[in-house]
Amino acid sequence: MDSSRRGIVYWLLGGGLIGSLASFLYPVIRYMRPPEVAEAAVSEAEVGTVNEFPVNSGKIVRFGSKPVLLVRLGPEDWRAFSGTCTHLDCTVQYQPERQRIWCACHNGVYDLRGRVISGPPPRPLEPFDVHLRDGEVIVAKRA
């Protein structure tokens, strides 16, 4: 009778240990491998009103899950480019005093057509189209 009680105790302790390990490891494994989430295809996005963007200014706006640099050069002159540098995906910024796009990570410089002027970026920035509709600024993918 003593050995059967001991067997039950070993079984309960072993089962408890396995249950504890499983309850710890399962969330860790789920964290290390997050679920795949399909990203919705975005072809255009409203980014604000015309009045929110002063002349000779640039601002990072959201285009789906990606940043886009929107630059307003004049009353009717708008430009939009991918907001990440083609070198190491750092966020770029518009420098109004020099009228250029600059990446602070490795001093990459682009002109206002998205072409590389200097620094390590291997490719130009991806351009986007800008449309104005009823006072709203719309950024759209190029066809």
N, C-alpha and C positions, 0 to 999 in steps of 0.2 A: 504494500500500500504506500510506503514511503517513496518508492521510486516513481510511482505514477504521479504523485503530487509534485515531485521534483521535475518531472517531465512537463507537467502543465505550467509550472513556474518558468522553466526555460523557454517554453513555447510562447508564453505571454511576454516575457522580457525580450526575446528575439523579435517577435512581431511588433512590439512597441518601438524597438530600435529601428527596424526596417521602415515602419510608418513614419518615424521622426525624420529619418534620412530622406525619404521620398518627399515629405512635406517641405523640406529645405531645398532639395535639389530641383524639384519641378519648377518653382518660380525662377530660379537662377537660369535654368535651361531655356525657359520661355523668354526671359529677358535677353539672353544672348542671341536668340533667333526670333526677332519680332515678326509679326504676321505681315504678309505682303498686302499692301494697300494700293489698289489701282488709282492712278492719278487721273482725274478728269481732264480731258483735252480742252484747253482754253485757246480760243482763236482771237478773242479781243476782251478787253477789260476797261471799265470806266474807272478812271483814277482820280477824278476830282473836277472842280469847276475851273474855268479859265482864270478867274480872279484869284485862285489859290496859288498861282504860279507867276511871280513877278518876271518882268523882262530881264534877260541876262542872269537866269538862275537855273539851277539843276536840282533835282530831287529824285531819290530812290523811291519807286512805287512798286506795288506787288502786281505781278502778272501770273496768276495761278499760284504756284509755290515758288516761283523764281523772281528775283529782283530785276527791275528794269530802271535804267537811268533815263529820266525824262528831262530834256533841256529846252528851255524857251529862250531863243536868241532875240526875237523881235515880236511885234504884235501878231504876226501871222507866220513866223518862222519857228517851227517846233522840230525837235529831233528826239529819237528814242533809240537806245541801244541796250544790249544785255548789260546788267549791272554787275557782272562778274568778269574779272580779268581773265584773258585767255591763257595766262601763264600758270597760275596756281589757284584760280577761282576766288581771289580776294575781291572785296567790294570796291568798285571804282567810284570816283567822285568828280563832279564838275568844278573846275577852277575858273570862276567868272573873270578874275583880273587878267588871266592869261588866255582865256577862251580856249581851254583844252580839257581833256578828260585825263585824270591821273589815278594811278594805282599806287597807294602808299606802301604796299608790302615790299616791292622791289623796284620802285621808282619807274614803273612803266608809264609811258605817255602816249595818248591817242589824240588825233585831230578830231574835228567836229563832224567828220564823215565816218569815224570809227576806225580809221587806219592807224597803224602803229607808226609813231614818230621816233620813239627811242625806248630803250630798255629791253627786258627779256621777253615780252609777250610774242609768241610765235605767229599769231593770227590777228586779224582785225576783230573788233567787237561785232556781234550779230546785230544788224539793224532791225528796227520795228517801224511800222507806219503809225502816224499820229493823225487822228481825225477829230474835228470839232463838230459836235451836234448839239444844238440848242444850249450853248454855253457849257456843255460837258466836254471833257477831254477824254478821248478814247484811244487806247494803245492797242494795235492789232499786229498779229504776225504777218510777215510778208509772204505773199503767195509764191 
